[in-house]
């Protein structure tokens, strides 16, 4: 039998109904306490036919916040809110992981407790502006973390992993991509440290390894995923040799027997790619999840060629709660409304119609 995006796949001790993953999508619709609520539960429940849902990035502590309206996973209130989501998804037979996040220098004092400066591996100011409750403001120079402080952030990831288990998630994904704190340690552009967390590739991966050790102390390793973005320059991040460095970072995950490796293939800034991701895929022994602009045809080609095992879809799932059905039946897709991507109400969030609600039945 041929393998395509609609075929089931075993991930650890779970069987996913298909290989279509709902990618993590920041939507800025948590409540004033950074907790999910009923509207969020409806949104995820509508999309539960995905083989796996990965939630929007969720900060592991108040210090990890980088944007208004993003959810957390570090308080009892957050657990109660996320339980509404996990219960709704599980009621539809779906599976859902939460993405664990710490923004680091991609934040602003206006978003942080006591108006503190954001932290980073090194005191290097990113280019661009932060999103605050008062509008866009220029990024500030972050404070370089002291060596002895890093253990406390690792402990925040452990705590968040424990809270995710209480909230009923099926697993967690460690966000090590897109210019946020873990990625800031991995890349040699923002990481200019001279201690055991900087310099060599081994040292730059130490922070992620310690986080994974902590999280795997809470969850079985096959319920933990990692997300990389080797050449993405989003959030003013850079690396001198992404192929060489991420070849090492990918291979180092093999001993952990993780649920999957999730890779954003290419650069969100230029929409281009200069890396042979098949080579990276072949250096990873487990399930490989590809992400970045895939449509049905390209996704099926990737799966059938063995270039990937899972495909993460972002905007298509955002605008089409019934994306799996639409792809299976070759139906047209809803158009996404970028004006409603971030913040707001149910408009552009839970009001995208399923095909049968559009008054048109397939021939």
Secondary structure as UniProt FT lines:
FT   TURN            5..6
FT   STRAND          9..11
FT   TURN            12..13
FT   STRAND          14..16
FT   STRAND          20..22
FT   TURN            32..33
FT   HELIX           38..46
FT   TURN            47..49
FT   STRAND          52..59
FT   HELIX           62..64
FT   TURN            68..69
FT   HELIX           76..91
FT   TURN            92..93
FT   STRAND          96..101
FT   TURN            104..105
FT   HELIX           109..111
FT   HELIX           113..115
FT   STRAND          119..120
FT   STRAND          129..132
FT   TURN            133..134
FT   STRAND          135..138
FT   STRAND          143..144
FT   HELIX           147..149
FT   HELIX           150..166
FT   TURN            167..168
FT   STRAND          171..175
FT   TURN            178..179
FT   HELIX           181..186
FT   TURN            188..190
FT   TURN            196..197
FT   HELIX           201..204
FT   HELIX           206..216
FT   TURN            217..218
FT   HELIX           221..223
FT   STRAND          224..228
FT   TURN            230..231
FT   TURN            234..236
FT   HELIX           242..251
FT   TURN            252..253
FT   HELIX           254..256
FT   STRAND          260..264
FT   TURN            268..271
FT   HELIX           277..282
FT   STRAND          288..291
FT   HELIX           296..304
FT   TURN            305..306
FT   STRAND          310..313
FT   HELIX           315..319
FT   TURN            321..322
FT   HELIX           323..328
FT   TURN            329..330
FT   HELIX           338..340
FT   TURN            347..350
FT   HELIX           355..358
//
